[in-house]
Amino acid sequence: MLDINYIRANRQQVENAIKNKGCDVDLAEVLKLDDERKSLSQKIDGLRQARNQISAQMKNGKPDQKLIAEGKSLKEEISTLESELSEIEPKYLTLLKQVPNVPTDDVPVGLSEDENQVAEVVGEPTKFNFEPKNHYEIGVARDWIDKERAAKVSGSRFAYIKGEMLKLQMAIVNFVMNSLSDEGVIAEIIKKNKLTGLSTKPFTLVLPPLMLRTEMYDAMDRLEPQEDRYKIEGDELWLQGSAEHVLGSMHANEIFAGTELPARYLGYATSFRQEAGTYGKDMEGIIRMHQFDKLEMESFSTKETSRKEHELFVAIQRWLLEQLLLPYRVIRKCTFDIGKPDARGIDMEVWLPGQDKYRETHTADYMTDYQSRRLNTRVRRENGEVELVHTNDATAFALGRIMIAVIENNQNEDMTVRVPEVLRKYLNGKEIL
């Protein structure tokens, strides 16, 4: 969430963010409640001080009935004001949490995803001398995808991934993990994209928990929309919807040493979403599933380097797609589409021949200190001062979607699939699946 003092000092910017993100929050009411809580707190502090003075006068002395009566009256007045404050505080916090992050100046203003901007197109849509199939046609014909039996066992939007398609997934996982944990690769990407002054520190590999407590999910500002989340009945536990939910919260209430930043993590997790409201969309194949595997990047950095950290994550996404020789385009997301906690958002869309269009495969979220304020994740600087860290998260690969892209762009007429060269060493040199 935003700092209330920042909101007061930059009220018009925050009002614009509320409008341009399509958020429904009354900023005037937030400021009014803040004034009321501050006034009550000051009154309570003053009354407590007066009561302490009375207590000091009575110490080791004969009880004075007048002082006793004054002390009792002050106690009752304090109790009344504390009751008023206890009613205002949750209302204030609820509204404050609804105030969105302020977009950076280069985020396009728009009130629907249709107003996102294509920033760059890389490569040409793949051409074939035959009618290309979609991934599901190939997957069923090759016995790689079985949704019928999954529906019998688990319901709709689940699938068994089998045989060589599972080997392909594991090859992609190993390729990404080996690449992003290699400092030489990170240094190469930084140099190529002229991200001067940025650490070449590689990513720490993490297999995180698949559940998180309500408190942590809420602090990450990723619990909403709750209808898209899976809650464990009878517990304050939720299945995470993406690995950054459990990576970004892992340092809650901690203080990094300055030398520890940036802290970069690459998490591999099975994620869960109900996909509420999307019935009928992409029901064929494995585009929108209730369960899916993801490789997700998360970083904690200082305020000075966080924007470049975001740019590094975008550069890594581009590098990964280019290693697989996939045609893609870069999307600059508009104010409406970046989400409440984001200051900036970039998507990657890969060309899918079986659908004859580009589809989103990656997103990169720049949060500034919006998440860390509620998580209370901080860093101690060289001068001893403690301040909030900045956070970034971004998709390395959503395994289902990137396998779709590999299969559809590398298909042969006989429904075999060419293996991208960078993956072959993870498949015992196999060139064709």
CORKAMO-V482644 format. One record per residue. N is the residue number from 1. RES is the residue in three letters. PSI is psi in degrees with one decimal (999 if undefined). Layout:
N|RES|PSI / N|RES|PSI
This chain:
1|MET|167.2 / 2|LEU|152.5 / 3|ASP|133.8 / 4|ILE|-33.0 / 5|ASN|-35.8 / 6|TYR|-41.8 / 7|ILE|-43.9 / 8|ARG|-40.0 / 9|ALA|-20.6 / 10|ASN|45.1 / 11|ARG|-43.5 / 12|GLN|-40.4 / 13|GLN|-41.7 / 14|VAL|-40.8 / 15|GLU|-42.1 / 16|ASN|-40.1 / 17|ALA|-42.1 / 18|ILE|-46.1 / 19|LYS|-49.0 / 20|ASN|-19.2 / 21|LYS|-1.8 / 22|GLY|30.3 / 23|CYS|153.0 / 24|ASP|87.2 / 25|VAL|136.9 / 26|ASP|101.4 / 27|LEU|-35.5 / 28|ALA|-38.2 / 29|GLU|-37.6 / 30|VAL|-47.8 / 31|LEU|-36.9 / 32|LYS|-46.6 / 33|LEU|-35.9 / 34|ASP|-42.4 / 35|ASP|-43.3 / 36|GLU|-44.0 / 37|ARG|-36.6 / 38|LYS|-43.2 / 39|SER|-45.0 / 40|LEU|-42.4 / 41|SER|-41.8 / 42|GLN|-42.4 / 43|LYS|-44.4 / 44|ILE|-43.3 / 45|ASP|-40.8 / 46|GLY|-43.0 / 47|LEU|-38.5 / 48|ARG|-39.5 / 49|GLN|-43.2 / 50|ALA|-39.8 / 51|ARG|-38.2 / 52|ASN|-36.3 / 53|GLN|-40.6 / 54|ILE|-43.6 / 55|SER|-39.8 / 56|ALA|-37.2 / 57|GLN|-32.6 / 58|MET|-9.4 / 59|LYS|127.9 / 60|ASN|15.7 / 61|GLY|174.2 / 62|LYS|131.1 / 63|PRO|129.5 / 64|ASP|117.1 / 65|GLN|-35.3 / 66|LYS|-44.3 / 67|LEU|-38.2 / 68|ILE|-44.1 / 69|ALA|-40.7 / 70|GLU|-43.2 / 71|GLY|-41.4 / 72|LYS|-41.6 / 73|SER|-41.9 / 74|LEU|-40.6 / 75|LYS|-42.2 / 76|GLU|-39.0 / 77|GLU|-40.0 / 78|ILE|-44.5 / 79|SER|-41.2 / 80|THR|-45.5 / 81|LEU|-37.9 / 82|GLU|-35.2 / 83|SER|-42.4 / 84|GLU|-42.7 / 85|LEU|-38.4 / 86|SER|-23.2 / 87|GLU|-35.8 / 88|ILE|-39.7 / 89|GLU|-51.7 / 90|PRO|-34.7 / 91|LYS|-44.5 / 92|TYR|-47.7 / 93|LEU|-40.3 / 94|THR|-45.4 / 95|LEU|-40.1 / 96|LEU|-38.3 / 97|LYS|-18.4 / 98|GLN|-11.5 / 99|VAL|124.7 / 100|PRO|162.7 / 101|ASN|152.9 / 102|VAL|124.7 / 103|PRO|151.0 / 104|THR|163.4 / 105|ASP|-23.8 / 106|ASP|6.7 / 107|VAL|124.8 / 108|PRO|139.8 / 109|VAL|127.6 / 110|GLY|151.9 / 111|LEU|15.9 / 112|SER|161.2 / 113|GLU|-15.2 / 114|ASP|-17.0 / 115|GLU|9.0 / 116|ASN|153.7 / 117|GLN|135.5 / 118|VAL|111.9 / 119|ALA|-32.0 / 120|GLU|144.4 / 121|VAL|126.7 / 122|VAL|119.6 / 123|GLY|166.5 / 124|GLU|145.9 / 125|PRO|135.1 / 126|THR|133.2 / 127|LYS|147.9 / 128|PHE|155.7 / 129|ASN|20.7 / 130|PHE|169.4 / 131|GLU|111.9 / 132|PRO|146.8 / 133|LYS|161.4 / 134|ASN|167.3 / 135|HIS|-32.8 / 136|TYR|-39.8 / 137|GLU|-43.9 / 138|ILE|-44.2 / 139|GLY|-39.8 / 140|VAL|-44.0 / 141|ALA|-34.6 / 142|ARG|3.3 / 143|ASP|41.3 / 144|TRP|-26.5 / 145|ILE|128.3 / 146|ASP|98.4 / 147|LYS|-24.1 / 148|GLU|-47.9 / 149|ARG|-33.9 / 150|ALA|-38.7 / 151|ALA|-37.8 / 152|LYS|-39.4 / 153|VAL|-43.2 / 154|SER|-16.2 / 155|GLY|-175.1 / 156|SER|161.5 / 157|ARG|33.1 / 158|PHE|160.3 / 159|ALA|148.8 / 160|TYR|125.1 / 161|ILE|126.7 / 162|LYS|165.4 / 163|GLY|-132.1 / 164|GLU|-19.5 / 165|MET|-36.8 / 166|LEU|-39.0 / 167|LYS|-38.2 / 168|LEU|-43.6 / 169|GLN|-46.0 / 170|MET|-32.3 / 171|ALA|-42.6 / 172|ILE|-43.6 / 173|VAL|-48.3 / 174|ASN|-39.4 / 175|PHE|-48.7 / 176|VAL|-44.7 / 177|MET|-44.1 / 178|ASN|-36.4 / 179|SER|-49.6 / 180|LEU|-12.2 / 181|SER|6.1 / 182|ASP|114.5 / 183|GLU|-31.4 / 184|GLY|-39.0 / 185|VAL|-44.5 / 186|ILE|-42.4 / 187|ALA|-39.5 / 188|GLU|-43.9 / 189|ILE|-40.9 / 190|ILE|-44.6 / 191|LYS|-45.7 / 192|LYS|-35.2 / 193|ASN|8.9 / 194|LYS|44.9 / 195|LEU|69.1 / 196|THR|146.5 / 197|GLY|10.5 / 198|LEU|137.8 / 199|SER|145.2 / 200|THR|13.1 / 201|LYS|128.6 / 202|PRO|174.4 / 203|PHE|140.5 / 204|THR|129.2 / 205|LEU|136.4 / 206|VAL|133.0 / 207|LEU|97.9 / 208|PRO|169.8 / 209|PRO|154.0 / 210|LEU|-1.2 / 211|MET|154.4 / 212|LEU|154.7 / 213|ARG|154.5 / 214|THR|-43.8 / 215|GLU|-43.5 / 216|MET|-39.9 / 217|TYR|-43.0 / 218|ASP|-41.0 / 219|ALA|-32.2 / 220|MET|-12.0 / 221|ASP|38.0 / 222|ARG|7.7 / 223|LEU|-29.4 / 224|GLU|146.2 / 225|PRO|128.2 / 226|GLN|-26.9 / 227|GLU|-12.8 / 228|ASP|-3.5 / 229|ARG|156.0 / 230|TYR|119.9 / 231|LYS|142.3 / 232|ILE|117.4 / 233|GLU|130.5 / 234|GLY|-3.2 / 235|ASP|155.8 / 236|GLU|55.9 / 237|LEU|143.9 / 238|TRP|146.7 / 239|LEU|130.5 / 240|GLN|148.4 / 241|GLY|-7.2 / 242|SER|149.9 / 243|ALA|-26.8 / 244|GLU|-20.6 / 245|HIS|-36.0 / 246|VAL|-12.6 / 247|LEU|-44.0 / 248|GLY|-24.6 / 249|SER|-4.2 / 250|MET|-20.5 / 251|HIS|24.5 / 252|ALA|137.9 / 253|ASN|28.5 / 254|GLU|159.5 / 255|ILE|117.7 / 256|PHE|147.1 / 257|ALA|147.3 / 258|GLY|-33.6 / 259|THR|-13.4 / 260|GLU|-14.5 / 261|LEU|144.0 / 262|PRO|146.2 / 263|ALA|115.1 / 264|ARG|131.2 / 265|TYR|143.4 / 266|LEU|109.4 / 267|GLY|139.8 / 268|TYR|118.5 / 269|ALA|146.9 / 270|THR|126.6 / 271|SER|161.5 / 272|PHE|130.3 / 273|ARG|142.1 / 274|GLN|-19.0 / 275|GLU|45.1 / 276|ALA|138.2 / 277|GLY|4.5 / 278|THR|19.6 / 279|TYR|133.5 / 280|GLY|-17.1 / 281|LYS|131.1 / 282|ASP|38.5 / 283|MET|-23.8 / 284|GLU|128.8 / 285|GLY|-156.3 / 286|ILE|33.3 / 287|ILE|-56.5 / 288|ARG|103.3 / 289|MET|155.3 / 290|HIS|-25.5 / 291|GLN|131.0 / 292|PHE|156.1 / 293|ASP|139.5 / 294|LYS|148.8 / 295|LEU|118.7 / 296|GLU|138.0 / 297|MET|140.8 / 298|GLU|139.7 / 299|SER|150.2 / 300|PHE|128.1 / 301|SER|176.9 / 302|THR|166.1 / 303|LYS|-27.4 / 304|GLU|-29.2 / 305|THR|-2.7 / 306|SER|-36.5 / 307|ARG|-41.2 / 308|LYS|-31.2 / 309|GLU|-42.4 / 310|HIS|-45.9 / 311|GLU|-33.5 / 312|LEU|-43.4 / 313|PHE|-41.4 / 314|VAL|-41.9 / 315|ALA|-37.3 / 316|ILE|-43.2 / 317|GLN|-44.4 / 318|ARG|-44.2 / 319|TRP|-43.7 / 320|LEU|-43.7 / 321|LEU|-38.5 / 322|GLU|-30.6 / 323|GLN|-31.0 / 324|LEU|1.9 / 325|LEU|41.2 / 326|LEU|133.5 / 327|PRO|135.4 / 328|TYR|170.3 / 329|ARG|152.3 / 330|VAL|130.0 / 331|ILE|124.8 / 332|ARG|110.4 / 333|LYS|142.9 / 334|CYS|173.6 / 335|THR|-40.3 / 336|PHE|-37.6 / 337|ASP|-14.7 / 338|ILE|-20.7 / 339|GLY|159.2 / 340|LYS|-44.8 / 341|PRO|-10.1 / 342|ASP|142.6 / 343|ALA|-21.6 / 344|ARG|148.0 / 345|GLY|136.1 / 346|ILE|135.6 / 347|ASP|154.7 / 348|MET|135.7 / 349|GLU|127.2 / 350|VAL|144.3 / 351|TRP|126.8 / 352|LEU|104.3 / 353|PRO|-34.4 / 354|GLY|-20.8 / 355|GLN|-8.8 / 356|ASP|40.4 / 357|LYS|166.4 / 358|TYR|141.4 / 359|ARG|145.3 / 360|GLU|130.9 / 361|THR|-20.1 / 362|HIS|151.9 / 363|THR|149.0 / 364|ALA|122.3 / 365|ASP|126.5 / 366|TYR|115.8 / 367|MET|-7.6 / 368|THR|-133.3 / 369|ASP|17.8 / 370|TYR|-44.1 / 371|GLN|-43.2 / 372|SER|-21.3 / 373|ARG|-44.9 / 374|ARG|-31.8 / 375|LEU|-18.4 / 376|ASN|43.5 / 377|THR|121.1 / 378|ARG|174.8 / 379|VAL|140.2 / 380|ARG|117.7 / 381|ARG|171.0 / 382|GLU|-32.1 / 383|ASN|4.3 / 384|GLY|-12.1 / 385|GLU|144.9 / 386|VAL|129.5 / 387|GLU|166.7 / 388|LEU|143.6 / 389|VAL|169.2 / 390|HIS|148.4 / 391|THR|149.8 / 392|ASN|144.2 / 393|ASP|154.3 / 394|ALA|149.2 / 395|THR|130.7 / 396|ALA|-62.9 / 397|PHE|131.4 / 398|ALA|112.3 / 399|LEU|-40.7 / 400|GLY|-50.2 / 401|ARG|-35.8 / 402|ILE|-30.3 / 403|MET|-37.8 / 404|ILE|-46.9 / 405|ALA|-43.5 / 406|VAL|-46.8 / 407|ILE|-47.6 / 408|GLU|-34.3 / 409|ASN|-14.4 / 410|ASN|19.6 / 411|GLN|150.4 / 412|ASN|166.6 / 413|GLU|-30.5 / 414|ASP|11.0 / 415|MET|18.6 / 416|THR|167.5 / 417|VAL|129.8 / 418|ARG|137.2 / 419|VAL|125.1 / 420|PRO|141.2 / 421|GLU|-39.0 / 422|VAL|-15.4 / 423|LEU|-11.4 / 424|ARG|-35.1 / 425|LYS|-19.6 / 426|TYR|-1.1 / 427|LEU|33.2 / 428|ASN|36.3 / 429|GLY|5.6 / 430|LYS|134.2 / 431|GLU|-23.0 / 432|ILE|133.8 / 433|LEU|999
